[in-house]
Amino acid sequence: MSELSDALKGKKLVFGTDRTLKLLRNDKIEKVFVSKNCNESIKKDIEHYAKLNKVKVIELDITNDEVGAFCKKPFSVSVLSLEK
């Protein structure tokens, strides 16, 4: 959780699976955060592209609803990443 709070203060955040995967494929992501109830197929895709680009994937201990609330968003967030 501390890494997520540090990320919220600093660099540009990317919310959502589609944008994160697109940027991962183009090697423009530094770190990825995944909620604990993220869809398994999405998690596998993210882990695959993250492994190819040597990007750290952090699985959070909170659900997507809690991630959204933590980020002060009015929606749930399953995937969140830091842009380089």
C-alpha positions in Angstrom: 0.0 0.0 0.0 2.8 2.4 0.7 4.1 2.0 -2.8 0.6 2.9 -4.1 0.4 6.0 -1.9 3.9 7.1 -3.1 2.8 6.5 -6.7 -0.3 8.7 -6.2 1.9 11.6 -5.1 4.4 11.5 -7.9 4.4 10.4 -11.5 1.7 10.2 -14.1 -0.8 7.4 -13.3 -2.6 5.3 -15.9 -6.0 3.9 -14.9 -7.4 0.9 -16.7 -6.5 -2.3 -18.4 -6.6 -1.2 -22.0 -4.4 1.8 -21.6 -2.0 -0.1 -19.4 -1.6 -3.0 -21.8 -1.1 -0.6 -24.8 1.6 1.3 -22.9 3.2 -1.9 -21.7 3.5 -3.2 -25.3 5.2 0.1 -26.2 7.6 -0.2 -23.1 6.3 3.0 -21.6 5.3 1.6 -18.1 7.5 1.6 -15.1 5.3 -0.3 -12.6 1.9 -2.0 -12.6 -0.6 -2.4 -9.6 -3.3 -5.0 -9.8 -6.2 -5.4 -7.4 -6.7 -8.8 -5.7 -10.0 -9.5 -7.5 -8.7 -8.6 -10.9 -9.9 -10.9 -13.7 -7.4 -13.8 -14.1 -7.1 -13.5 -17.9 -6.3 -9.8 -17.5 -3.7 -10.5 -14.8 -2.0 -13.1 -17.1 -1.9 -10.7 -20.0 -0.4 -8.0 -17.8 2.2 -10.4 -16.3 3.2 -11.6 -19.8 3.9 -8.1 -21.2 5.5 -7.0 -17.9 7.8 -9.9 -18.0 8.9 -9.1 -21.6 9.7 -5.5 -20.6 11.0 -6.3 -17.1 8.3 -4.3 -15.4 7.4 -4.9 -11.8 3.8 -6.1 -11.2 2.5 -5.5 -7.7 -0.6 -7.4 -6.6 -2.5 -5.4 -4.0 -4.3 -6.8 -1.0 -7.4 -4.8 -1.6 -10.3 -5.1 -4.0 -10.9 -3.0 -7.1 -13.6 -1.0 -5.3 -11.1 -0.2 -2.5 -8.4 0.8 -5.0 -10.8 3.2 -6.6 -11.7 4.7 -3.3 -8.1 4.9 -2.3 -7.3 6.8 -5.5 -10.3 9.1 -4.8 -12.1 7.9 -8.0 -15.9 7.4 -8.2 -15.3 4.0 -9.9 -13.6 0.8 -9.2 -10.0 0.3 -10.5 -8.6 -3.2 -11.2 -5.4 -2.1 -13.0 -3.3 1.0 -12.3 0.2 1.8 -13.6 3.0 4.3 -13.5 4.1 5.8 -16.8 7.8 6.3 -17.4 
